[in-house]
Amino acid sequence: MNAVQNKLQDQYTLRSVEQPILIRQKDDRILISHPQWHLSLSMQEFKTLFRELHFVVVEQEDGIDEEKDVDYYAWRNKYL
């Protein structure tokens, strides 16, 4: 659980292996998102409730690409 806490403090978003939940830390709260519910917990509450789960880091596959945006809007303005 300490590795999970360290990743959250480093501003990583984590995904549970066992359940469809995402977690991240904002200030001193752990934000948990499930398709049907959301929670905001203290670190101690999180450790107590989710101690049996395993988490992996969510890799950001696609971010905002400034170059693609410029190309898209240049094309759009030219033809539309």
MODELLER restraints for C-alpha pairs under 7 A, 6 or more apart:
rsr = mdl.restraints
at = mdl.atoms
rsr.add(forms.Gaussian(group=physical.xy_distance, feature=features.Distance(at['CA:1:A'], at['CA:51:A']), mean=6.86, stdev=0.5))
rsr.add(forms.Gaussian(group=physical.xy_distance, feature=features.Distance(at['CA:8:A'], at['CA:24:A']), mean=5.78, stdev=0.5))
rsr.add(forms.Gaussian(group=physical.xy_distance, feature=features.Distance(at['CA:8:A'], at['CA:25:A']), mean=5.43, stdev=0.5))
rsr.add(forms.Gaussian(group=physical.xy_distance, feature=features.Distance(at['CA:9:A'], at['CA:25:A']), mean=6.61, stdev=0.5))
rsr.add(forms.Gaussian(group=physical.xy_distance, feature=features.Distance(at['CA:11:A'], at['CA:24:A']), mean=6.91, stdev=0.5))
rsr.add(forms.Gaussian(group=physical.xy_distance, feature=features.Distance(at['CA:11:A'], at['CA:25:A']), mean=6.54, stdev=0.5))
rsr.add(forms.Gaussian(group=physical.xy_distance, feature=features.Distance(at['CA:12:A'], at['CA:24:A']), mean=6.54, stdev=0.5))
rsr.add(forms.Gaussian(group=physical.xy_distance, feature=features.Distance(at['CA:12:A'], at['CA:57:A']), mean=6.66, stdev=0.5))
rsr.add(forms.Gaussian(group=physical.xy_distance, feature=features.Distance(at['CA:13:A'], at['CA:22:A']), mean=6.86, stdev=0.5))
rsr.add(forms.Gaussian(group=physical.xy_distance, feature=features.Distance(at['CA:13:A'], at['CA:23:A']), mean=5.78, stdev=0.5))
rsr.add(forms.Gaussian(group=physical.xy_distance, feature=features.Distance(at['CA:13:A'], at['CA:24:A']), mean=4.83, stdev=0.5))
rsr.add(forms.Gaussian(group=physical.xy_distance, feature=features.Distance(at['CA:13:A'], at['CA:57:A']), mean=6.06, stdev=0.5))
rsr.add(forms.Gaussian(group=physical.xy_distance, feature=features.Distance(at['CA:13:A'], at['CA:58:A']), mean=5.62, stdev=0.5))
rsr.add(forms.Gaussian(group=physical.xy_distance, feature=features.Distance(at['CA:14:A'], at['CA:22:A']), mean=5.63, stdev=0.5))
rsr.add(forms.Gaussian(group=physical.xy_distance, feature=features.Distance(at['CA:14:A'], at['CA:23:A']), mean=5.22, stdev=0.5))
rsr.add(forms.Gaussian(group=physical.xy_distance, feature=features.Distance(at['CA:14:A'], at['CA:24:A']), mean=6.42, stdev=0.5))
rsr.add(forms.Gaussian(group=physical.xy_distance, feature=features.Distance(at['CA:14:A'], at['CA:55:A']), mean=5.97, stdev=0.5))
rsr.add(forms.Gaussian(group=physical.xy_distance, feature=features.Distance(at['CA:14:A'], at['CA:56:A']), mean=5.46, stdev=0.5))
rsr.add(forms.Gaussian(group=physical.xy_distance, feature=features.Distance(at['CA:14:A'], at['CA:57:A']), mean=4.52, stdev=0.5))
rsr.add(forms.Gaussian(group=physical.xy_distance, feature=features.Distance(at['CA:14:A'], at['CA:58:A']), mean=5.34, stdev=0.5))
rsr.add(forms.Gaussian(group=physical.xy_distance, feature=features.Distance(at['CA:15:A'], at['CA:21:A']), mean=5.83, stdev=0.5))
rsr.add(forms.Gaussian(group=physical.xy_distance, feature=features.Distance(at['CA:15:A'], at['CA:22:A']), mean=4.56, stdev=0.5))
rsr.add(forms.Gaussian(group=physical.xy_distance, feature=features.Distance(at['CA:15:A'], at['CA:23:A']), mean=6.40, stdev=0.5))
rsr.add(forms.Gaussian(group=physical.xy_distance, feature=features.Distance(at['CA:15:A'], at['CA:55:A']), mean=5.34, stdev=0.5))
rsr.add(forms.Gaussian(group=physical.xy_distance, feature=features.Distance(at['CA:15:A'], at['CA:56:A']), mean=5.39, stdev=0.5))
rsr.add(forms.Gaussian(group=physical.xy_distance, feature=features.Distance(at['CA:15:A'], at['CA:57:A']), mean=6.30, stdev=0.5))
rsr.add(forms.Gaussian(group=physical.xy_distance, feature=features.Distance(at['CA:15:A'], at['CA:58:A']), mean=6.15, stdev=0.5))
rsr.add(forms.Gaussian(group=physical.xy_distance, feature=features.Distance(at['CA:16:A'], at['CA:22:A']), mean=6.52, stdev=0.5))
rsr.add(forms.Gaussian(group=physical.xy_distance, feature=features.Distance(at['CA:16:A'], at['CA:53:A']), mean=6.63, stdev=0.5))
rsr.add(forms.Gaussian(group=physical.xy_distance, feature=features.Distance(at['CA:16:A'], at['CA:54:A']), mean=5.74, stdev=0.5))
rsr.add(forms.Gaussian(group=physical.xy_distance, feature=features.Distance(at['CA:16:A'], at['CA:55:A']), mean=4.43, stdev=0.5))
rsr.add(forms.Gaussian(group=physical.xy_distance, feature=features.Distance(at['CA:16:A'], at['CA:56:A']), mean=6.50, stdev=0.5))
rsr.add(forms.Gaussian(group=physical.xy_distance, feature=features.Distance(at['CA:17:A'], at['CA:54:A']), mean=5.64, stdev=0.5))
rsr.add(forms.Gaussian(group=physical.xy_distance, feature=features.Distance(at['CA:17:A'], at['CA:55:A']), mean=5.68, stdev=0.5))
rsr.add(forms.Gaussian(group=physical.xy_distance, feature=features.Distance(at['CA:17:A'], at['CA:56:A']), mean=6.96, stdev=0.5))
rsr.add(forms.Gaussian(group=physical.xy_distance, feature=features.Distance(at['CA:18:A'], at['CA:53:A']), mean=6.58, stdev=0.5))
rsr.add(forms.Gaussian(group=physical.xy_distance, feature=features.Distance(at['CA:18:A'], at['CA:54:A']), mean=6.98, stdev=0.5))
rsr.add(forms.Gaussian(group=physical.xy_distance, feature=features.Distance(at['CA:20:A'], at['CA:34:A']), mean=6.03, stdev=0.5))
rsr.add(forms.Gaussian(group=physical.xy_distance, feature=features.Distance(at['CA:21:A'], at['CA:32:A']), mean=6.68, stdev=0.5))
rsr.add(forms.Gaussian(group=physical.xy_distance, feature=features.Distance(at['CA:21:A'], at['CA:33:A']), mean=5.42, stdev=0.5))
rsr.add(forms.Gaussian(group=physical.xy_distance, feature=features.Distance(at['CA:21:A'], at['CA:34:A']), mean=4.59, stdev=0.5))
rsr.add(forms.Gaussian(group=physical.xy_distance, feature=features.Distance(at['CA:22:A'], at['CA:32:A']), mean=5.72, stdev=0.5))
rsr.add(forms.Gaussian(group=physical.xy_distance, feature=features.Distance(at['CA:22:A'], at['CA:33:A']), mean=5.16, stdev=0.5))
rsr.add(forms.Gaussian(group=physical.xy_distance, feature=features.Distance(at['CA:22:A'], at['CA:34:A']), mean=6.70, stdev=0.5))
rsr.add(forms.Gaussian(group=physical.xy_distance, feature=features.Distance(at['CA:23:A'], at['CA:30:A']), mean=6.76, stdev=0.5))
rsr.add(forms.Gaussian(group=physical.xy_distance, feature=features.Distance(at['CA:23:A'], at['CA:31:A']), mean=5.52, stdev=0.5))
rsr.add(forms.Gaussian(group=physical.xy_distance, feature=features.Distance(at['CA:23:A'], at['CA:32:A']), mean=4.51, stdev=0.5))
rsr.add(forms.Gaussian(group=physical.xy_distance, feature=features.Distance(at['CA:23:A'], at['CA:33:A']), mean=6.36, stdev=0.5))
rsr.add(forms.Gaussian(group=physical.xy_distance, feature=features.Distance(at['CA:24:A'], at['CA:30:A']), mean=5.80, stdev=0.5))
rsr.add(forms.Gaussian(group=physical.xy_distance, feature=features.Distance(at['CA:24:A'], at['CA:31:A']), mean=5.37, stdev=0.5))
rsr.add(forms.Gaussian(group=physical.xy_distance, feature=features.Distance(at['CA:24:A'], at['CA:32:A']), mean=6.80, stdev=0.5))
rsr.add(forms.Gaussian(group=physical.xy_distance, feature=features.Distance(at['CA:25:A'], at['CA:31:A']), mean=5.89, stdev=0.5))
rsr.add(forms.Gaussian(group=physical.xy_distance, feature=features.Distance(at['CA:28:A'], at['CA:42:A']), mean=6.71, stdev=0.5))
rsr.add(forms.Gaussian(group=physical.xy_distance, feature=features.Distance(at['CA:29:A'], at['CA:40:A']), mean=6.10, stdev=0.5))
rsr.add(forms.Gaussian(group=physical.xy_distance, feature=features.Distance(at['CA:29:A'], at['CA:41:A']), mean=5.52, stdev=0.5))
rsr.add(forms.Gaussian(group=physical.xy_distance, feature=features.Distance(at['CA:29:A'], at['CA:42:A']), mean=5.05, stdev=0.5))
rsr.add(forms.Gaussian(group=physical.xy_distance, feature=features.Distance(at['CA:29:A'], at['CA:43:A']), mean=6.68, stdev=0.5))
rsr.add(forms.Gaussian(group=physical.xy_distance, feature=features.Distance(at['CA:30:A'], at['CA:40:A']), mean=5.56, stdev=0.5))
rsr.add(forms.Gaussian(group=physical.xy_distance, feature=features.Distance(at['CA:30:A'], at['CA:41:A']), mean=5.10, stdev=0.5))
rsr.add(forms.Gaussian(group=physical.xy_distance, feature=features.Distance(at['CA:30:A'], at['CA:42:A']), mean=5.97, stdev=0.5))
rsr.add(forms.Gaussian(group=physical.xy_distance, feature=features.Distance(at['CA:30:A'], at['CA:43:A']), mean=6.29, stdev=0.5))
rsr.add(forms.Gaussian(group=physical.xy_distance, feature=features.Distance(at['CA:31:A'], at['CA:39:A']), mean=5.86, stdev=0.5))
rsr.add(forms.Gaussian(group=physical.xy_distance, feature=features.Distance(at['CA:31:A'], at['CA:40:A']), mean=4.66, stdev=0.5))
rsr.add(forms.Gaussian(group=physical.xy_distance, feature=features.Distance(at['CA:31:A'], at['CA:41:A']), mean=6.60, stdev=0.5))
rsr.add(forms.Gaussian(group=physical.xy_distance, feature=features.Distance(at['CA:32:A'], at['CA:38:A']), mean=5.59, stdev=0.5))
rsr.add(forms.Gaussian(group=physical.xy_distance, feature=features.Distance(at['CA:32:A'], at['CA:39:A']), mean=5.00, stdev=0.5))
rsr.add(forms.Gaussian(group=physical.xy_distance, feature=features.Distance(at['CA:32:A'], at['CA:40:A']), mean=6.27, stdev=0.5))
rsr.add(forms.Gaussian(group=physical.xy_distance, feature=features.Distance(at['CA:33:A'], at['CA:39:A']), mean=6.63, stdev=0.5))
